[in-house]
Amino acid sequence: MTSPATRGDREKVVSKLPLRLRQELKVRAAQLGVDIQEAVETGITAWRSLGSNLSPIDTAGAESFATFLPAVQWAGFRSDCRDRGVSLIQGLAQSVQVWLDHHPAPAVKRPAIVRRIVVCNQKGGVGKTAITAGAGEALAEDPAVLMPVRVSKHFAALLGDGEGGDDPLALEDLPGLGQRVLLVDFDPQGHLTKQLGHQPLPIGGDSLTNHMAGDAKGELRDLVVAIDQERFGDRLHLLPACTDAFLLDVRLASVRAREAALERALTPVEADYDVILIDCPPSLGLSMDAAAYYGRRRTAEVPGNSGTLIVVQAEDSSADAYDLLTSQIEDMRTDLALELDYLGIVVNHYDARRGYIATSSLQSWMDIKDPRVVGVIGDLKEQKEAVRVKRPLLSYAPRCDQSIGLRALAREISK
């Protein structure tokens, strides 16, 4: 049936479609960046041009489906259905299937050089671990499933979003990014490891520290564990921490070319991943030098593919720590002639209800411009709950405001 409601020169068409086809159509259209109405129109045109009938599609349990189609096309389609002896529901189902068959899902885009994201700030308690885990989870989500995404309402409002960006209900469903991700717990405190439900590596065994110090006891790949395989499809892995990392700076002091120690350790596993995120300790020592060096731009690597992601809070002490960290990065750039890119600033634990200190501090971060703010993540209960139950946030509460903001962050740093 059609209704008088129009969108341009189209009329609203209401029919039925099996739930499976509705979902596949919605996902595929989002993957290809095509409007659903255009996909259905193309499918109907292709179906009408066929010289013979297709095998029937099971339409049992089909549910209401509405879209906008050119009135002339819909009238012709109904006539063709009568001539071919099929119902409108069957004809529509076949048309959608034809479109799906001729428009396969695009392959996941993979970087030519593994992306290396160094999540850092020498100030503790700003939430580096939560941002590392959340961004990694968002990067690894299923590319065949739609996820709610939007920029944080506070962030969007400050950017002057005139399209309702400050509306907490203004979400966009987008397919997961499908990246193969390795999270590296580079902090001897092991918060990332514990939050994701694993135990730190035992003292006396093998560890990332041993590999960096040249005392490896086996293959680094053997230390890696998978995270929540069902949701992330074995795309999200963790290299757990070991408390021997407290001695890393001391051990690196005697290592040749110590700035490259982390790179030497991780090189054997790089081919397994699209993105490697380093959860750095709150330190400005030799370990931070090694992490920053690992994030440098390599030969033939495009700007912004890898680099440092700085996590701060909307308060004054974060600004002091930021100055110290950027000074260290600038010194490394100069002393070692590195091309080390800033991927941006993430303002974490933001809550405008804290008043002037929070809002004015956020504005100060926004005013920096280079590096620019690429995400504002709220201070909400779901992250704390996920930590308590030792589950990835995007698995524990996939539709919460923090998860939605982390997906926006993952896309922002993947541009």
The 8 nearest C-alpha neighbors of each residue, nearest first, counted from 0:
[[1, 13, 12, 14, 2, 11, 73, 87],
 [2, 0, 12, 11, 13, 10, 3, 70],
 [1, 3, 11, 4, 10, 12, 0, 5],
 [2, 4, 5, 10, 1, 11, 12, 9],
 [5, 3, 2, 11, 10, 6, 1, 9],
 [6, 4, 10, 9, 11, 7, 3, 8],
 [7, 5, 9, 8, 10, 67, 4, 11],
 [6, 8, 9, 5, 10, 69, 67, 4],
 [9, 7, 6, 69, 5, 10, 70, 68],
 [10, 8, 69, 68, 6, 5, 7, 67],
 [11, 9, 5, 67, 68, 70, 4, 69],
 [10, 12, 67, 2, 1, 4, 66, 5],
 [11, 13, 1, 66, 65, 67, 0, 10],
 [12, 14, 65, 0, 64, 1, 11, 66],
 [13, 15, 64, 63, 65, 88, 12, 0],
 [16, 14, 63, 64, 62, 61, 88, 17],
 [15, 17, 61, 62, 64, 92, 18, 21],
 [18, 16, 61, 58, 20, 19, 62, 21],
 [17, 19, 21, 20, 22, 61, 16, 62],
 [20, 18, 22, 17, 21, 23, 16, 24],
 [19, 21, 23, 22, 17, 18, 24, 16],
 [22, 20, 18, 24, 19, 23, 25, 17],
 [21, 23, 25, 19, 24, 20, 26, 18],
 [24, 22, 20, 26, 25, 21, 27, 19],
 [23, 25, 21, 27, 22, 26, 20, 28],
 [26, 24, 22, 28, 23, 27, 21, 29],
 [25, 27, 29, 23, 28, 24, 30, 22],
 [28, 26, 30, 24, 29, 25, 23, 31],
 [27, 29, 33, 31, 25, 30, 26, 32],
 [28, 30, 32, 26, 27, 31, 173, 25],
 [31, 29, 27, 28, 32, 26, 174, 104],
 [30, 32, 28, 29, 33, 27, 105, 104],
 [31, 33, 29, 30, 28, 34, 27, 35],
 [34, 32, 28, 31, 35, 29, 38, 37],
 [35, 33, 37, 36, 28, 38, 32, 29],
 [34, 36, 38, 37, 28, 39, 33, 25],
 [37, 35, 39, 34, 38, 66, 67, 40],
 [38, 36, 40, 34, 35, 39, 41, 33],
 [37, 39, 35, 41, 36, 40, 42, 34],
 [40, 38, 42, 36, 41, 37, 95, 43],
 [39, 41, 37, 43, 42, 38, 36, 44],
 [42, 40, 44, 38, 39, 43, 37, 45],
 [41, 43, 98, 94, 39, 45, 40, 44],
 [42, 44, 94, 46, 40, 45, 41, 39],
 [43, 45, 41, 47, 42, 46, 40, 48],
 [44, 46, 42, 48, 43, 47, 41, 49],
 [47, 45, 43, 94, 48, 49, 44, 42],
 [46, 48, 44, 45, 49, 43, 79, 76],
 [49, 47, 45, 46, 44, 50, 43, 51],
 [50, 48, 46, 47, 51, 45, 52, 53],
 [49, 51, 48, 52, 47, 46, 53, 45],
 [52, 50, 49, 53, 83, 48, 46, 47],
 [51, 53, 54, 50, 83, 49, 55, 46],
 [54, 52, 55, 51, 93, 56, 49, 46],
 [53, 55, 56, 52, 93, 57, 51, 89],
 [56, 54, 53, 57, 89, 93, 52, 58],
 [57, 55, 58, 54, 89, 93, 92, 53],
 [56, 58, 59, 55, 17, 89, 92, 60],
 [59, 57, 61, 17, 56, 60, 89, 16],
 [60, 58, 61, 57, 17, 56, 62, 16],
 [59, 61, 58, 62, 17, 18, 16, 57],
 [62, 60, 17, 16, 58, 59, 15, 18],
 [63, 61, 15, 16, 17, 60, 64, 18],
 [62, 64, 15, 14, 16, 65, 13, 61],
 [65, 63, 15, 14, 13, 16, 62, 66],
 [64, 66, 13, 12, 14, 63, 11, 67],
 [65, 67, 12, 36, 11, 68, 13, 64],
 [68, 66, 11, 10, 9, 12, 36, 6],
 [69, 67, 9, 10, 70, 40, 66, 11],
 [68, 70, 9, 72, 71, 10, 8, 73],
 [69, 71, 73, 72, 10, 9, 68, 74],
 [72, 70, 74, 69, 73, 75, 68, 76],
 [73, 71, 75, 69, 70, 74, 76, 68],
 [72, 74, 76, 70, 75, 71, 77, 69],
 [75, 73, 71, 77, 76, 72, 70, 78],
 [76, 74, 78, 72, 73, 77, 79, 71],
 [75, 77, 73, 79, 78, 74, 72, 80],
 [78, 76, 80, 74, 79, 75, 73, 81],
 [77, 79, 75, 81, 76, 80, 82, 74],
 [80, 78, 82, 76, 81, 77, 83, 75],
 [79, 81, 77, 83, 85, 78, 82, 84],
 [82, 80, 84, 78, 79, 83, 85, 77],
 [81, 83, 79, 80, 84, 78, 85, 77],
 [84, 82, 80, 81, 85, 79, 52, 78],
 [83, 85, 81, 82, 80, 86, 79, 52],
 [86, 84, 80, 83, 89, 90, 81, 87],
 [85, 87, 89, 88, 90, 80, 84, 81],
 [88, 86, 90, 89, 91, 80, 77, 85],
 [87, 89, 91, 86, 90, 15, 92, 16],
 [90, 88, 92, 86, 91, 87, 85, 93],
 [91, 89, 87, 93, 92, 88, 94, 86],
 [90, 92, 94, 88, 93, 89, 87, 95],
 [93, 91, 89, 95, 94, 90, 16, 88],
 [92, 94, 96, 90, 91, 95, 97, 89],
 [95, 93, 42, 43, 91, 97, 46, 96],
 [94, 96, 98, 92, 97, 93, 42, 39],
 [95, 97, 99, 93, 98, 94, 100, 92],
 [98, 96, 94, 100, 95, 99, 42, 93],
 [99, 97, 42, 95, 101, 96, 100, 102],
 [100, 98, 96, 102, 101, 97, 95, 103],
 [101, 99, 97, 98, 102, 96, 103, 95],
 [100, 102, 98, 99, 103, 97, 96, 42],
 [101, 103, 99, 100, 98, 104, 27, 31],
 [104, 102, 101, 100, 99, 105, 27, 98],
 [103, 105, 27, 106, 102, 30, 31, 143],
 [106, 104, 103, 107, 30, 31, 108, 102],
 [105, 107, 108, 104, 109, 103, 142, 177],
 [106, 108, 109, 105, 177, 176, 142, 178],
 [109, 107, 106, 110, 178, 176, 105, 177],
 [108, 110, 273, 107, 111, 178, 113, 112],
 [111, 109, 112, 113, 273, 108, 114, 304],
 [110, 112, 109, 113, 300, 273, 114, 301],
 [113, 111, 110, 114, 300, 273, 304, 297],
 [112, 114, 273, 274, 110, 115, 269, 111],
 [113, 115, 274, 305, 304, 275, 273, 112],
 [116, 114, 305, 275, 294, 274, 276, 113],
 [117, 115, 276, 306, 305, 307, 275, 118],
 [116, 118, 307, 277, 308, 276, 119, 294],
 [119, 117, 308, 278, 277, 309, 307, 279],
 [118, 120, 309, 279, 117, 310, 308, 127],
 [121, 119, 122, 309, 281, 310, 324, 321],
 [120, 122, 281, 282, 283, 320, 123, 324],
 [123, 121, 120, 281, 320, 124, 125, 317],
 [122, 124, 281, 125, 121, 120, 126, 280],
 [123, 125, 126, 122, 127, 281, 128, 312],
 [124, 126, 311, 123, 312, 127, 310, 347],
 [127, 125, 129, 128, 124, 130, 347, 310],
 [128, 126, 130, 129, 310, 125, 131, 118],
 [127, 129, 131, 126, 130, 191, 278, 132],
 [130, 128, 126, 132, 131, 127, 133, 191],
 [129, 131, 133, 127, 128, 132, 134, 126],
 [132, 130, 128, 134, 129, 133, 278, 127],
 [131, 133, 135, 129, 130, 134, 136, 128],
 [134, 132, 136, 130, 135, 131, 129, 405],
 [133, 135, 137, 409, 136, 131, 132, 405],
 [136, 134, 138, 132, 133, 137, 131, 180],
 [135, 137, 133, 139, 138, 134, 132, 140],
 [138, 136, 134, 406, 135, 139, 140, 409],
 [137, 139, 135, 176, 136, 178, 140, 409],
 [140, 138, 178, 177, 136, 137, 234, 231],
 [141, 139, 175, 177, 231, 137, 176, 138],
 [140, 142, 175, 177, 143, 144, 231, 139],
 [143, 141, 175, 177, 174, 176, 144, 140],
 [144, 142, 141, 174, 26, 145, 175, 27],
 [145, 143, 174, 141, 142, 175, 146, 26],
 [144, 146, 174, 173, 172, 26, 175, 143],
 [145, 147, 172, 173, 174, 148, 175, 144],
 [148, 146, 172, 171, 170, 403, 173, 398],
 [149, 147, 403, 171, 170, 407, 406, 172],
 [148, 150, 170, 407, 403, 404, 151, 171],
 [149, 151, 407, 404, 155, 152, 154, 148],
 [152, 150, 154, 404, 153, 155, 375, 149],
 [153, 151, 165, 155, 154, 164, 156, 150],
 [154, 152, 156, 151, 155, 157, 165, 375],
 [153, 155, 151, 157, 152, 156, 375, 158],
 [156, 154, 158, 152, 164, 160, 157, 153],
 [155, 157, 159, 153, 165, 158, 154, 160],
 [158, 156, 159, 154, 155, 153, 160, 362],
 [157, 159, 155, 156, 160, 154, 153, 365],
 [158, 160, 156, 157, 161, 155, 164, 154],
 [161, 159, 164, 155, 162, 156, 158, 163],
 [160, 162, 163, 159, 164, 156, 165, 155],
 [163, 161, 160, 164, 165, 166, 169, 159],
 [162, 164, 166, 165, 161, 160, 169, 156],
 [165, 163, 155, 166, 160, 162, 152, 156],
 [164, 166, 152, 156, 163, 155, 167, 153],
 [165, 167, 163, 168, 169, 164, 152, 170],
 [168, 166, 169, 165, 152, 170, 164, 151],
 [167, 169, 166, 170, 165, 164, 163, 149],
 [170, 168, 166, 167, 164, 163, 171, 149],
 [171, 169, 149, 148, 168, 147, 172, 167],
 [170, 172, 148, 147, 173, 149, 169, 146],
 [171, 173, 147, 146, 145, 148, 170, 174],
 [172, 174, 145, 146, 29, 171, 147, 175],
 [175, 173, 145, 142, 144, 146, 143, 30],
 [174, 176, 142, 140, 141, 177, 144, 145],
 [175, 177, 138, 142, 178, 140, 139, 174],
 [178, 176, 139, 142, 141, 140, 175, 138],
 [177, 179, 139, 138, 176, 273, 180, 234],
 [180, 178, 234, 272, 273, 139, 235, 274],
 [179, 181, 274, 235, 272, 275, 178, 234],
 [180, 182, 275, 236, 237, 235, 183, 276],
 [183, 181, 237, 276, 275, 236, 238, 277],
 [182, 184, 277, 238, 185, 237, 276, 278],
 [183, 185, 240, 278, 239, 186, 191, 238],
 [186, 184, 279, 278, 183, 240, 280, 277],
 [185, 187, 280, 188, 184, 189, 279, 240],
 [188, 186, 242, 244, 189, 245, 241, 240],
 [187, 189, 186, 190, 242, 240, 280, 241],
 [190, 188, 240, 187, 192, 191, 186, 193],
 [189, 191, 193, 192, 188, 194, 128, 186],
 [192, 190, 194, 189, 193, 128, 184, 195],
 [191, 193, 189, 239, 197, 190, 195, 194],
 [194, 192, 197, 196, 190, 195, 191, 198],
 [193, 195, 389, 386, 191, 196, 192, 190],
 [194, 196, 389, 390, 193, 192, 197, 391],
 [195, 197, 389, 193, 194, 390, 192, 198],
 [198, 196, 193, 192, 195, 199, 194, 239],
 [197, 199, 193, 192, 200, 196, 239, 240],
 [200, 198, 240, 241, 239, 192, 201, 189],
 [199, 201, 241, 240, 239, 198, 202, 206],
 [202, 200, 204, 203, 199, 241, 242, 205],
 [203, 201, 204, 243, 200, 241, 242, 205],
 [202, 204, 201, 205, 243, 206, 200, 241],
 [205, 203, 202, 201, 206, 200, 216, 209],
 [204, 206, 216, 209, 215, 203, 217, 207],
 [207, 205, 208, 209, 241, 210, 204, 200],
 [206, 208, 210, 209, 211, 264, 205, 219],
 [209, 207, 211, 206, 210, 244, 212, 247],
 [210, 208, 214, 215, 212, 206, 207, 211],
 [209, 211, 215, 207, 213, 264, 208, 212],
 [210, 212, 260, 208, 209, 264, 213, 261],
 [211, 213, 209, 210, 214, 208, 251, 250],
 [212, 214, 210, 211, 215, 209, 254, 260],
 [215, 213, 209, 212, 210, 216, 211, 208],
 [216, 214, 210, 209, 217, 213, 205, 206],
 [217, 215, 205, 214, 218, 204, 209, 210],
 [216, 218, 215, 219, 205, 221, 220, 210],
 [217, 219, 220, 221, 216, 215, 222, 267],
 [218, 220, 221, 222, 217, 223, 207, 210],
 [221, 219, 218, 222, 223, 268, 267, 238],
 [220, 222, 219, 218, 223, 217, 224, 205],
 [223, 221, 220, 219, 238, 224, 239, 206],
 [222, 224, 238, 220, 237, 221, 236, 225],
 [225, 223, 237, 236, 238, 222, 226, 239],
 [224, 226, 236, 235, 237, 233, 228, 227],
 [227, 225, 236, 228, 235, 224, 237, 195],
 [228, 226, 229, 230, 231, 225, 233, 235],
 [227, 229, 233, 232, 231, 226, 230, 225],
 [228, 230, 232, 227, 231, 233, 226, 394],
 [231, 229, 228, 232, 227, 394, 140, 141],
 [230, 232, 228, 140, 234, 233, 229, 139],
 [231, 233, 228, 234, 229, 230, 141, 235],
 [234, 232, 228, 231, 235, 225, 226, 229],
 [233, 235, 179, 232, 231, 139, 180, 236],
 [236, 234, 180, 226, 233, 139, 225, 181],
 [235, 237, 225, 181, 226, 224, 182, 180],
 [238, 236, 182, 224, 181, 223, 239, 183],
 [237, 239, 223, 183, 184, 182, 222, 224],
 [240, 238, 192, 184, 199, 237, 200, 183],
 [239, 241, 184, 199, 189, 187, 200, 185],
 [240, 242, 200, 199, 243, 187, 244, 206],
 [241, 243, 187, 244, 245, 188, 240, 202],
 [242, 244, 245, 241, 246, 202, 208, 187],
 [243, 245, 247, 187, 242, 246, 208, 241],
 [246, 244, 243, 187, 247, 242, 248, 186],
 [247, 245, 244, 249, 248, 243, 250, 242],
 [246, 248, 244, 250, 249, 245, 251, 208],
 [247, 249, 251, 285, 250, 246, 286, 252],
 [250, 248, 252, 246, 247, 251, 253, 285],
 [251, 249, 247, 252, 248, 253, 212, 246],
 [250, 252, 254, 248, 253, 249, 257, 247],
 [251, 253, 249, 250, 254, 248, 257, 285],
 [254, 252, 251, 250, 255, 249, 257, 212],
 [255, 253, 251, 257, 252, 256, 212, 250],
 [254, 256, 257, 253, 251, 260, 252, 258],
 [257, 255, 258, 259, 254, 260, 251, 253],
 [256, 258, 260, 254, 259, 255, 251, 289],
 [257, 259, 289, 256, 260, 288, 292, 285],
 [258, 260, 262, 257, 261, 256, 289, 263],
 [261, 259, 211, 257, 263, 262, 258, 289],
 [262, 260, 264, 263, 259, 211, 289, 265],
 [261, 263, 259, 265, 264, 260, 293, 266],
 [262, 264, 260, 261, 266, 265, 259, 211],
 [263, 265, 261, 262, 210, 211, 266, 260],
 [266, 264, 262, 267, 263, 268, 261, 269],
 [265, 267, 269, 263, 268, 264, 262, 270],
 [268, 266, 265, 269, 264, 270, 219, 220],
 [269, 267, 266, 270, 271, 265, 220, 272],
 [270, 268, 266, 271, 272, 267, 265, 113],
 [269, 271, 268, 272, 267, 113, 273, 266],
 [272, 270, 269, 268, 273, 179, 180, 267],
 [273, 271, 179, 270, 274, 180, 269, 181],
 [272, 274, 113, 179, 178, 180, 114, 109],
 [275, 273, 114, 180, 272, 113, 115, 179],
 [274, 276, 181, 115, 180, 182, 114, 116],
 [277, 275, 116, 182, 117, 115, 183, 181],
 [276, 278, 117, 183, 279, 118, 116, 182],
 [279, 277, 184, 118, 185, 131, 128, 183],
 [278, 280, 185, 119, 186, 277, 118, 281],
 [279, 281, 186, 282, 185, 278, 121, 187],
 [282, 280, 121, 123, 122, 120, 279, 283],
 [281, 283, 121, 280, 284, 287, 122, 120],
 [282, 284, 287, 121, 285, 324, 281, 288],
 [285, 283, 286, 287, 282, 288, 248, 289],
 [284, 286, 288, 248, 287, 289, 283, 251],
 [285, 287, 289, 288, 284, 248, 290, 247],
 [286, 288, 290, 289, 285, 284, 283, 291],
 [289, 287, 285, 291, 286, 290, 258, 292],
 [290, 288, 258, 286, 292, 287, 291, 261],
 [291, 289, 287, 293, 292, 288, 286, 294],
 [290, 292, 294, 288, 293, 289, 287, 295],
 [293, 291, 289, 295, 294, 290, 288, 258],
 [294, 292, 290, 291, 262, 295, 289, 261],
 [293, 295, 306, 291, 292, 115, 305, 117],
 [296, 294, 339, 292, 293, 338, 306, 297],
 [295, 297, 338, 339, 300, 305, 294, 298],
 [298, 296, 300, 295, 299, 338, 301, 112],
 [297, 299, 300, 296, 301, 112, 295, 338],
 [300, 298, 297, 301, 296, 112, 302, 111],
 [301, 299, 297, 298, 296, 302, 112, 304],
 [300, 302, 304, 303, 299, 296, 297, 305],
 [303, 301, 304, 300, 340, 296, 305, 338],
 [302, 304, 305, 340, 342, 301, 306, 341],
 [303, 305, 302, 114, 301, 300, 306, 413],
 [306, 304, 115, 114, 303, 116, 294, 296],
 [307, 305, 294, 340, 116, 341, 342, 339],
 [306, 308, 117, 341, 342, 116, 118, 309],
 [307, 309, 118, 342, 343, 117, 344, 119],
 [308, 310, 344, 119, 118, 120, 345, 307],
 [309, 311, 345, 344, 127, 346, 120, 119],
 [312, 310, 346, 317, 125, 347, 345, 309],
 [311, 313, 346, 347, 314, 317, 125, 348],
 [312, 314, 360, 357, 361, 349, 346, 311],
 [313, 315, 312, 360, 316, 317, 357, 356],
 [314, 316, 318, 317, 319, 313, 360, 356],
 [317, 315, 319, 318, 314, 320, 122, 312],
 [318, 316, 320, 315, 319, 311, 312, 321],
 [317, 319, 321, 315, 316, 320, 322, 314],
 [318, 320, 316, 322, 321, 317, 323, 315],
 [321, 319, 317, 323, 322, 318, 122, 121],
 [322, 320, 318, 324, 319, 323, 317, 325],
 [321, 323, 319, 325, 320, 324, 326, 318],
 [324, 322, 326, 320, 321, 325, 327, 319],
 [323, 325, 321, 327, 326, 322, 320, 328],
 [324, 326, 328, 322, 327, 323, 329, 321],
 [327, 325, 329, 323, 324, 328, 322, 330],
 [326, 328, 330, 324, 325, 329, 331, 323],
 [327, 329, 325, 331, 330, 326, 332, 324],
 [328, 330, 332, 326, 331, 327, 325, 333],
 [331, 329, 327, 333, 328, 332, 334, 326],
 [332, 330, 334, 328, 333, 329, 335, 327],
 [331, 333, 337, 329, 336, 330, 335, 334],
 [332, 334, 336, 330, 331, 335, 329, 337],
 [333, 335, 331, 336, 332, 330, 337, 329],
 [334, 336, 337, 331, 333, 332, 330, 292],
 [337, 335, 333, 332, 334, 338, 331, 339],
 [338, 336, 332, 335, 339, 295, 331, 333],
 [337, 339, 296, 295, 340, 332, 336, 297],
 [338, 340, 295, 337, 296, 306, 332, 294],
 [341, 339, 306, 303, 342, 338, 307, 295],
 [340, 342, 307, 343, 306, 370, 308, 339],
 [343, 341, 308, 307, 306, 303, 340, 412],
 [342, 344, 370, 371, 341, 308, 373, 372],
 [343, 345, 372, 309, 373, 310, 371, 308],
 [344, 346, 310, 374, 375, 373, 372, 347],
 [347, 345, 375, 311, 312, 310, 374, 376],
 [346, 348, 376, 312, 349, 375, 345, 311],
 [349, 347, 378, 377, 376, 312, 350, 346],
 [348, 350, 377, 378, 347, 376, 313, 351],
 [351, 349, 352, 353, 378, 377, 348, 357],
 [352, 350, 353, 354, 358, 357, 349, 355],
 [353, 351, 354, 350, 357, 355, 358, 349],
 [354, 352, 351, 357, 350, 355, 356, 358],
 [355, 353, 352, 357, 356, 351, 358, 350],
 [354, 356, 358, 357, 359, 353, 360, 351],
 [357, 355, 359, 354, 358, 360, 314, 353],
 [358, 356, 313, 360, 355, 359, 354, 353],
 [359, 357, 361, 355, 360, 356, 351, 354],
 [358, 360, 362, 361, 356, 355, 357, 363],
 [361, 359, 313, 363, 357, 362, 358, 314],
 [362, 360, 364, 358, 313, 363, 359, 357],
 [361, 363, 365, 359, 360, 364, 366, 358],
 [364, 362, 360, 366, 361, 365, 359, 367],
 [365, 363, 361, 366, 362, 367, 360, 372],
 [364, 366, 362, 363, 367, 372, 361, 368],
 [365, 367, 363, 364, 368, 362, 371, 361],
 [366, 368, 364, 365, 369, 371, 370, 363],
 [369, 367, 371, 370, 366, 365, 372, 364],
 [370, 368, 371, 367, 343, 341, 372, 366],
 [369, 371, 343, 368, 341, 344, 367, 372],
 [370, 372, 368, 369, 343, 344, 373, 367],
 [371, 373, 344, 343, 374, 365, 345, 364],
 [374, 372, 343, 344, 345, 371, 408, 411],
 [375, 373, 345, 408, 372, 346, 376, 344],
 [374, 376, 346, 154, 345, 347, 151, 377],
 [377, 375, 347, 348, 401, 349, 404, 346],
 [378, 376, 349, 348, 379, 350, 401, 347],
 [377, 379, 348, 349, 350, 376, 380, 347],
 [380, 378, 377, 381, 382, 401, 348, 383],
 [379, 381, 383, 382, 384, 378, 385, 401],
 [380, 382, 384, 383, 379, 385, 396, 399],
 [383, 381, 385, 384, 380, 392, 386, 379],
 [384, 382, 386, 380, 381, 385, 387, 379],
 [383, 385, 381, 387, 386, 382, 380, 388],
 [386, 384, 382, 390, 388, 387, 392, 383],
 [387, 385, 389, 194, 383, 384, 388, 382],
 [386, 388, 384, 385, 389, 383, 194, 390],
 [387, 389, 385, 386, 390, 384, 194, 196],
 [390, 388, 196, 194, 386, 195, 387, 385],
 [389, 391, 385, 195, 388, 395, 392, 196],
 [392, 390, 394, 393, 195, 395, 385, 389],
 [391, 393, 395, 394, 385, 396, 382, 390],
 [394, 392, 397, 396, 391, 402, 395, 136],
 [393, 395, 391, 392, 397, 396, 390, 230],
 [394, 396, 392, 393, 385, 391, 390, 397],
 [395, 397, 393, 399, 398, 394, 392, 381],
 [398, 396, 393, 394, 402, 399, 395, 392],
 [399, 397, 396, 402, 403, 400, 147, 393],
 [398, 400, 402, 396, 401, 397, 403, 381],
 [399, 401, 403, 402, 404, 398, 377, 151],
 [400, 402, 404, 403, 399, 376, 405, 377],
 [403, 401, 405, 399, 404, 400, 393, 397],
 [402, 404, 148, 400, 406, 401, 405, 149],
 [405, 403, 407, 401, 151, 406, 402, 150],
 [406, 404, 408, 402, 407, 403, 134, 133],
 [407, 405, 409, 137, 403, 408, 404, 148],
 [406, 408, 404, 410, 405, 150, 409, 149],
 [407, 409, 405, 411, 406, 410, 374, 404],
 [410, 408, 406, 134, 411, 412, 407, 138],
 [411, 409, 413, 407, 408, 412, 406, 414],
 [410, 412, 408, 413, 409, 414, 407, 373],
 [411, 413, 409, 410, 414, 408, 342, 373],
 [414, 412, 410, 411, 409, 304, 303, 408],
 [413, 412, 411, 410, 303, 304, 409, 408]]
